[in-house]
Amino acid sequence: MSAYDIKPIFDGGWLLYEREEQVCMYLVCGRERAALIDAGMGTGDLMAAAAQLTELPILPLITHGHPDHYMGVMNCPFVYLDERDHGLMRYYVELEALEMGVAVPPLPELRPLPETFDLGGRTLRTVDLHGHTQGSVGYLLEEEHILFSGDGLIYNVWMQLEESSSLREYRTVLTALRSLRPRFDRLWTGHGPEALGADHLERVLALLDEVIETPFGRPNPPDEPPGLIADGENCQITYRKERI
């Protein structure tokens, strides 16, 4: 049985949902090549699953340097990842090896992100979404009016991590994203097998304004990194007061 639930989200595009880890990956095909956006934890053979959907060469694109977004392509010769998260990926690979008492595995070649990926008839544009991590990005597919946002813009944005930016810096990033708003009408995120409407951007910005002005929230569950969860209109932000 496959580790992935696969469903088409447009002609030539699929969601691959890793059930065990509840992580989303996306395959986008052009005429000449395909892009695999994120890679999950590798509980199944992700590249084999993608190869069943296309015979095109596949470019692995990672939205940020957390293990649940790159482990499925650790055996690939290269991946594309924002340079600001190269060190973060190495840190987590080394940490996992230390915890398991094994040698640090070789990493794929970490290629810096170009501004665009030409797939042939379809183009993915790299979009800065740093905040959750310093190198978080999204990929804009204008032909289908989709922003693949990873964890950079999601239902519950985790901003309480050591590698996260301040809420004010993140608000600046999302405010700049407004200029691209006419080019996408939905978000496919890193977690959750359904798309969010593009108006989610404004809901998160409104919640950021509330929290920055008057911090509030309830404690994060004890099995997650400590912080406060602030609830807004169909969105959440998890943060630490000292990082506003």
Secondary structure by P-SEA (a helix, b strand, c coil): ccccccccccccbbbbbbcccbbbbbbbbcccccccccccccccaaaaaaaaacccbbbbbbcccccccccccccccbbbccccaaaaaaaaaaaaaaaacccccccccccccccccccccbbbbbbbbcccccbbbbbbccccccccccccccccccccccccccaaaaaaaaaaacccccccccccccccccccccaaaaaaaaaaaaaaabbbbccccccccbbbbbbcccbbbbbbcccc
